[in-house]
Amino acid sequence: MVAGRHARASPPGSMSVATGRGPATLADLLTNRIAATGEEPAYRHYDGARWRAWNWYAAGREVARARAAFAASGLRRGDRVGICAYNTPEWVFCDLAALSAGLVVVPLFFNDRPENIAYCLKDAGVRWLFVDRPPAAEILDCGLQGIVSFKETRGVASFRDWLAAADGRQVAPADHGPGDLATIVYTSGTTGRPKGVMLTHGNILANVGALLTALPEVAGETHRFLSFLPLSHMLERTVGEYVAIAMGAETVFSRGITELGEDLKIARPTILVSVPKIFERTYGKMQEELKASPRRQRLVAHASALGLAVYEGRARGPERLLARLSDALVGRAVRRRLGGKLRYVFLGGAPAAPRLLGFFTGLGLRFVQGYGLTETAPVISCNRLSDRDLASVGRPLANVTVRFVNDEICVKGPSVMSGYWNLPEATAQAMDAEGYFHTGDLGRLEGGLLYLTGRAKDIIVLSNGEKVAPADVEQAILQDPAFEHALVVGEGRGALALLAVSDTADEQQLRDRANDQLHAFPGYTRIRHVLRVSGPWTIENGFLTPTLKVRRQWIEERYAAAIDALYTAPRGDAEGRPAR
């Protein structure tokens, strides 16, 4: 065991709520915000007919109404309530009201499989559930005491009526503090049953405060968020909900992924919380559009390269002038597609390819890439605005201590979970005797910056003993827009194989195109076999987690016979088209 390498960032500054000088509960964030800027815009949402807006005073009134409705429904401190709906102001009002009443919120991904939602509801002992669509039979069979819909839904009480039934009733916030349980968040997990992560008010507040301390330039500005990642995902909830309240930023709720492009132009956000997959898709679409004009393709590539040189401090006088001209011609046009005012993209959920970040950074976007897990509420590290290394996931937050055990990242601090719900053995496996949470991710720390190098359990060991981090190989392959999804396999085999979702039918061509992206990798990472599989891979059909990560073990099990066939094909086929 290697336990001697430690890193600790500078102590938290005056903005940190982890020091005891800030709010005691998450609901206090809203109380403080109303007192500071009550008349300022808080939320905007399209209700199907028009865009509606709330200022902070109006948001506070809705939260107070919902708190009274919880009391009228017989819910008491410590009871669990579930929210399984798309992002809306009502989602936030319900969350904040439940938290202020001392209830425990269980957020659930609205597009998850019904049997998975039902498992989480039963495991957490949820009493009331809030939805925005007709609940499936599996959910109705969970012994819930009440179901309320944010939208008009046949056979389900409406949120409007639920609130109205308690109008006129005044209910004070519960007497609770930072050590009380705030939420049970079920990990999306790429393998096995999800685990309920228990986070206290103090866990999440510590993360909010440390983020504001890490990015004072951002915190001191006026901002507008566009919310589209599920609020059931802890990155969106901590940054897109709680940090936004702490900053006094307006949040516009996107109508959905299909309308995201249009909503960016309507909302014109200054901050976007995203996952790399969104930018991988944007990059792929741009490359397909540019294929028709090689001249434009070269112009965009050149503009990006010049902009990146300026960002990294490599550009000299003439290059800097040329970069400004290129930005006026190309960069602004790209940024207009994102609303024209986007200043920062908070990026997490999965590692992002440095080349992908470099392309968009060169066109004028500024990524604040971070790293974390649900179990850490969620941010462990993030890049500061002065950092310029796109391969890094930033510096550990001020109240987080990082150490490495056999290269595995282990963290300790006030934002680390109190444990897994009903799973003491799993908690004991994840937390060591010194209170460090073992992330399962491999990494290294250089110059104060954290770099991810793979997953402790996702390393492929070839039959010759060579080790491959499949996520890195897949990231590189996905830079070619011919690939919609890619999954590398080969544990215990003599060479790597690739499962690909692509419109290109020729598997030999796919193999060659994949290997063209791997020229910087060692020779043993070359793809020997390709299996083109049907797509798309989506959350709904089980191939992706709610954070758009591939469910690696599930996919490998599904295609086990076909993968075996790749390696048992005659030698001639193995070098070309795989056996099907």
Sequence and secondary structure as in RCSB ss.txt:
>XXXX:A:sequence
MVAGRHARASPPGSMSVATGRGPATLADLLTNRIAATGEEPAYRHYDGARWRAWNWYAAGREVARARAAFAASGL
RRGDRVGICAYNTPEWVFCDLAALSAGLVVVPLFFNDRPENIAYCLKDAGVRWLFVDRPPAAEILDCGLQGIVSF
KETRGVASFRDWLAAADGRQVAPADHGPGDLATIVYTSGTTGRPKGVMLTHGNILANVGALLTALPEVAGETHRF
LSFLPLSHMLERTVGEYVAIAMGAETVFSRGITELGEDLKIARPTILVSVPKIFERTYGKMQEELKASPRRQRLV
AHASALGLAVYEGRARGPERLLARLSDALVGRAVRRRLGGKLRYVFLGGAPAAPRLLGFFTGLGLRFVQGYGLTE
TAPVISCNRLSDRDLASVGRPLANVTVRFVNDEICVKGPSVMSGYWNLPEATAQAMDAEGYFHTGDLGRLEGGLL
YLTGRAKDIIVLSNGEKVAPADVEQAILQDPAFEHALVVGEGRGALALLAVSDTADEQQLRDRANDQLHAFPGYT
RIRHVLRVSGPWTIENGFLTPTLKVRRQWIEERYAAAIDALYTAPRGDAEGRPAR
>XXXX:A:secstr
     EEE     TT GGGSSS SSHHHHHHHHHHHHTTSEEEEEE SSSEEEEEHHHHHHHHHHHHHHHHHTT 
 TT EEEEES S HHHHHHHHHHHHTT EEEE  TTS HHHHHHHHHHHTEEEEEESS   HHHHTS  SEEEES
S BTTBEEHHHHHHTTTT         TTSEEEEEE   SSSS  EEEEEHHHHHHHHHHHHHH HHHHTS  EE
EE S TTSHHIIIIIIIIHHHHT EEEE S GGGHHHHHHHH  SEEEE HHHHHHHHHHHHHHHTT HHHHHHH
HHHHHHHHHHHTT   HHHHHHHHHHIIIIIHHHHHTTTS   EEEE SS   HHHHHHHHHTT  EEEEEE GG
GSSEEEE  TT   TT   EE TT EEEEETTEEEEESTTS SEETT HHHHHHHB TTS EEEEEEEEEETTEE
EEEEESS  EE TTS EE HHHHHHHHTTSTT SEEEEE TTSSSEEEEEE S   HHHHHHHHHHTTTTS GGG
SEEEEEE      TTTTSB TTS B HHHHHHHTHHHHHHHHHS HHHHHSS   
